[in-house]
Amino acid sequence: MRFLSLFKKAKPEVEVRFPLPFRRTEYWRSLSFDIEAFDDPKAYQPKLAMMSFGLALSSFTSMDLQKNGGANAISYLEQAGFTKIYASEDYAHQATSSSLGFVFGVRKIKKGKKKFLLVAVGIRGGRYGAEWGSNVLLGPTGPHEGFQLASEKLYVEFESYLKRIKAKGDIAVWACGYSRAGGVASLFADELSRGLGENERTSRRFGKANLDLSRIYTYTFAAPRAGQVNSSCAASIHNVINPEDLVPRVPFASFGFVHYGQEHEFVLSIEKENEILSRLSSEGIEVLPPTFVPMMLDIRHVFNAEKRFKEDFSKTGGQKAFLDDMCTLIQDRISREAYAKYIQEGLASVTSLIDEQSQAPYERFAAFMKTVFDGVSENYGTFSLLSKLTSEKTQWKSLLAPYVSKAIEKEPELEDEEEAILTAIAGLLHFLCPSAKDLLALYPTLREKENLSAIVFAHEAVRYYMLLLGQE
């Protein structure tokens, strides 16, 4: 537990530093933290967006674990003039699928004759280890199950925090998060605002503290869809989205999922991107965005390795268009009910291998899947395998069983989940593989490492930082 109080008077506008994680390094950036940016919560405020981005990234587990996992978030709020800072105990322990890293802090705000206490809520959205596993827990109905459980935990902790600090009078809430944490933040804001603005009541009481709808500020970045219905505070939730990022497209809209609030899609012109890249380079951050080239398989050269995937046969459209096509193909073939019944449990088990606090966070997960599919490919050949992927007669569980067993031999902690994992992988192949024609249209593009790198880069914090710089 970390609980701090500061007694110096905070300045209305100060320079604050925050970490920008990229290539296993924290590059420290500066921003102007201006309390005047907390104005109309329904209006997108570029300065408040950057301030929120800084807190969201600071809420990642610190790469220097000797400083305490929540050190960056504590430092950020201290610099910004917040007091009574509390970082959750989960920063100090090995993460689990049910843990949640977050930080709270308070600062007084005066606007005209009105005074209120601003409560900051930063949620861990990166370097969160096994918390990653809750990403795949959609549940059969309602909001995203994994994010909802985290949001409920956060709400209970929030109430407890206000009680401990003896908050009273009017309060405002500023919640923000990146990626998974963005989904949690939006559900948390929805819970805070539920019923407000309706005939039943205009404010919510937390002991002697009072919150109304006009004082809830929520900013998310690269957030997946988490909600199912319109939120009471929808207009005050701002979701910053890179249209080339896969994460904000999932879970699929066909499952009934939505982003609560407003979506702000940002892109950069070539001139603006080059300007920002040059600026970052001068500041010691060398960013080389991967080039995405969607490819098609020309059947005329299917057996000619040298000509099979030539740029002569590249498809029109860029990364966004390809993701549109891919998501449409996939979501048309699987329902949320089928996902929750056949895939969710086993996928959660195998994703437990991901540890974002390691030097190679996805290595174990990738190695596990590689053992499975390399074995199948070696036995059947790539194109024979592609044919089987799209055959309804293929009994995938029996075909995959020996290769899943081989992978689990290297990860004995998964022995008890072998059947669930086998069912999940077989289910993914059964439901997600489109027709042979459609699969062959996706396969050449996805086999190119540069294209995969481009899809991953689109979700990187440095890419979102560039998009925010482009709006200044």
N, C-alpha and C positions, 0 to 999 in steps of 0.2 A: 504494500500500500504506500502511496505517495501523496502527502497532503501538505501544501505549502501556503503560507500567507506572506504577502509583501505589503509594506507600509508606506512606500514612497508614492507620491502622487504621479499618476501617469500623464504623459503629454498627449494632446489630442491627435497629433500625427507624428509617427516615428518611423525610422528605418528598421526593418525586420529582416533577418536572414532565415532562409529555409533550405532544406536539402533537395536537390533534384537528382534522383537515382537514375543512373545510366551506366551500363556496362560494368556492373558490380562496384560502382564508385558513387559517393555522394558529392555532387558538385554544388557548392553553396551559392545561392542566389540572394539578391536583395529585392525588397519591395517596400513601397510606402504604405504603412498601415494607418489609415485615416478613419477615425471613428465616425466622421460625417458621412461616410459611404453607406451607413445603415440608415437608409431613407425609406422610400416606398418599396416594400418587399415584393410587390407584383412586377416592378420594373427591373429588367436586367441591368445591373450596374457593372461595367467592365472592371472598375477598381475593386469592388467587393468580390467579383469573380476571382481576380488574381489573389486577393487576400485569403479567400476560401481555399483556393488551390494550394497556397502555401501551408495552411493548416492541415489540409488533407494529406499532403506529402509528408509533412512533419509527423503526422500520426502513424506513418509506417514504423515498424520496429526499426530502431536505430541499427545501422550496420556495425557500429562499435558497441557490441553487447556489454563491454566492460563498463560502459557509462550508464547502463540500465536501458532496457528496450524502449521505454517511453521518454527517454532523455530529450529527443528532438522536439516532441510535442510540448513538453514542459518548457523548454527553452523558448519556443516560438511564442507561447502565451505570455511568458515572463517579459519578453522583449516588447510585446504589444500592450503591456500595462495591465494584464489580468492578474488577479490574486486568487487565493484559496484554491490552488490548482490541485487537482486529483487525477492521477493516472491509474487505470485499472490494474489490479493485481495480475491479470493475465499477461501483462507485458513481462513479468518476472518469471513466468513458468513456461514449460514446453506447451506449445499450442495444441489444442484438440479441436475436433469439429464443433464442439459446443462452447469453446472459449470466445472471448471478444475483447480486443484491445480498443480502448477509447480513453479520451482525456476530457475533463471538465475544467472550466475556470470562469471567473466572473469579473466584470468591469462595469463601473457606473457610467451611464450616459445621460447627458442633459440636452434636450432639444426644446428650445424656447423655455416655457415654464414647466415642461414635463420632464420628470426624472424617472429613469428605470434602470434596472440591473440587467446587463447583457450576460447571458449564460452561453459560453462557447461549448460546443460538442464536436470534438474531432474524433473520427472513427478510423480504425486501422484498416487500410485497403491494400496493403502490400507488405511483403516479408512477414506473412502471418501464418506460415507453416500449415499445419493440418486444418486450420480454419477454412482453407481452400475447399475442403471436401463438401462444405455446406452449399457451395455453388450449384451442385448437381441435384440437390434435394428440392425438387419442384413441388412434390405432393400432388394428390389427385385432383384437388379443387382449391379455390381461394387464392390468396396471394402466395408468392414464392415461399415455400415452407422453411427452407434454410434461412433466408433473410428475415422472415417473420419471427422465427424463434430468437434470432439475434436482436431484432428490434424490441421484442418483448423484454428481453433481459436488460437492454439499454434503458428502456422506460422505467423499469423497477429501480435500477441504479440511479437514474436521474432524480426520481422522487426521493430516494434516500439521501442523495447529495444535497438537495435543496433543504431537506430537514436538518442535516448535519450543520450546514452553514447558517441555519436560521434565516433563510431568505424571507423577505417580507416586502410588501408593496408591489408595484408593477415590475414585471420581468419581461425580457425579450429572449428568444432562443435563436442561436445561430448554429445550424447543423450542417456539416459537410463531410464528403467522403469521396474516395476515388475507387472506381471499379466496384468490387463487391460492397465496399463500404458505402458507395453511392446508393445502391439498392437498399441497404439497411437504413441510411439516412432518410430516404424518401418515405419508407414505411413508418419510421419514428415520427417524422413530421406529420404524417397522416393521422397517427394515433393522437398526437398532441392537439390537433385541430378538430378532431371528430366532434361534431355537434356544434362547434363554434360558428357564429354567424347565422344560425338557424333560430327559429322561434324559441327553442328550449332555453338557450342561454347565449350570452355574448362573450363570456370569458370562462376560463377554467382556473380553479383554485388548487394550489399546492400548499396546504397549511395556510400561512399568512401571505403567501405569494400569489400574484394574480397575472394570468396570461391571456391575451386576446389575439384574434387572428391577424391583426395589423402588426404584430411584433414577432412573427415567425419567419426567419430567413433561412432558406435551404439551397445549397449549391452542390451539385454532383458532377463528377467528371468520369467519362468512359463507363457509365453505369449500365448494367444489364437491366432489362425490364423486370420490375418486381411486383407491380400492382395489378389488380383485377378490375377495379371500379374507379370512377372518378373520385378524387380526393376533395375534402372540404377546403384544403389550402392549396389546391392544384396550381392556382395562379402564382403562388409565392415559392414554388419549387422550380428551380432552374437547372436543367440538365444540359451540360455542355458535351456535344457529341462530334466526333470525327466521322463523317459518313463512310470513310474507308475502313473503319474499325468494326470487326465482327462482333465484339462483346455487346454493344448496345442493341444489337439485333436479336439477342437471345435473352430469355426464352422467347420462342416465336409468338408473334401476334396471333397466329392460328390457334395457339393454346389459350388465348384470351388474355395474354399479358400485355401490359402497357407501361409506359413511363408516366408516373404521376407528374402533373405540372406541365411546364413549357419545355420544348426541345429546341435547343439552339445549335444548329449544325454550322460549323465553321470550316472554311477551306481557305487556302492561300493561293494567290496568283503566283506564277513562276517568278516574277520579279520580286514579290514580297518574300517568298521563301528563300530566294538567293540572298536577299538582304539580311534576313534573320540568320541564315546559316553562316554568313560572313561575320556577323556580330558575335555569334556563339564561338566561332573559331578564334576570334580575337580575344575572347575571354577564356580560352583554353579548353573548350568543349568541341571536339571534332565529331560532327554528326554527318554521316553519309547515308541519306535515305535510300533504301534498296529500290531498285527499279522493278516494277511489276509489269510483266508481259504475259497476258492471257494467251494460252496456246490451244490449238486444236489438233486432233490426231487425224492425219490424212491417211485414209485407208489404203491408198495406192502404195504407201510406203510402210505398211504395218510390219513387214518382215525385214525392212532395211533400216538397221540401227542408225546409220549415218544420216538418213533423210527423214527419219520418223517424226522428229520434233523440231522442225526447222522454223525459223521466224517467218519464212514465206507463208506459213500456214497460221500465223497468229490471228486471233479473233479481234474484232473491233470491240471497243469499249475498254474501260480501265478496271481498276480494282473494285470500285464501287459497283459497277455493272456486273462483274463476275460474282461478287458476294450476293447481289440481288438474285442472280440466276441460281446460285448454289442453295441459298436459303429457301427459295421458292420450291426447288426440287425436293428438298428434304422435308420441309414442313407439310407438303402435300401428301407425304407417305406415312406419317406417324401422328398419332393422337396423344394428347397429354395422358389420357387413361392408360394407353399401352406403354408409354414411357415409364409412368409411375409403377406399373405392375411388373414389367419385365426387365427394366434397365436400371432404374434408379439405385437400388440397393447395391448391386454389384459394382456399378460405376463409382459410387461413393467409397466402396472398399478399396478399389485399385487406385483411386486418386489420393488415398491416404499416404501413398508413397511420395507424394510431392511435399517437399519441405523448402519453402521459400527463404528460409534462413540459412540454407547451405550454399556453398559456392556454385553448385550445379543443381538448382532447385528441381528441374524436371527430368534429370538424368535417369533416376530409378524408374519413374513412370514410363519414360520413353523406352528404356531398356526392356521393361516387362512387355510392352506392346510389340516391340521389335522381335523379341523371342517368339511370340505367338505368330506373327505374320510372316516373319522370315522362314519359319518352319513350314508354314502352309505354302508359301510361294515356292520354296525349294522343292517341295513334293509335287506340286501341280503345275508350276510355271506361271509366270505373271499373267499371260493372256488367257490361259485356261482358268486361272483363278478369277479374273475379271468376268469370265463367262459364268462361272459358278456363283459369283456374287449376285448376279441378276437372274438366277434360276430359282423359281419358286419350289422346285422339287428337291433342292439341296438341303440336306439335313445338317445344318451348321453345327449344332451342339456335338454330334458324334464326330464330325470332321475336325472340330477345334479342340476337343477334349485332351488329346495327348500333348498338344502344344501349350495349352493353358497349364497343364500339370507340370510341364518342363519349366515354364516361367515361374511357377509357384515354388519349385524346388530352390530357386535362388532367392525367394522372398518367403521363408517359412512362416512369417507372422500372418500371412494371408491364408494359411491352410484351412481355417474354419470357414472362410468365405469363398472357397473354390467353386462351389456350385452356383452361388450368386454371381460371381465374376463370369463364369462360363455362360450363364444365361444372359447376362448383360451384353457381352461381346457378340454372342449369337443374335441377340435381339437387335442390336445396333445394325448388324449386317443385314438382317432380314428386313427391318423396317426402313433403314435409311438409304439403302442402295437403290438408285433409280433404275430405269430401263438400261439395257446394254448401250443403247445409243447415247442416252444422257450421261451415263457413267463415263463413257469414252470421251465425252465433251469436257468433263471435269478433270479426269485423271491427268492428262498432259500438263495442265496448269499447276496442279497440286504437287506433281512430282518434281518440279523445279525448285531447288533450295532457295533461289533468290526470291521467288514468288512467296514461298512460305515465310521467308524473312520479312518481306514487305507486309504481309498480313499481321505478323507479330509486332512489327515496328509501329503499325497504326494504333496499337493500344499502349505504346510506351508513354511514360510520363513526359519525356522530352518532346514528343510529338504534340502532346496537348499544351505544353508550355509554349511551343512555337505558335500554335493556333491562338492562344491567348495574347501573346505578344503582337500578333497580327491584328488584334482588335483594339489595341491601345491608340 
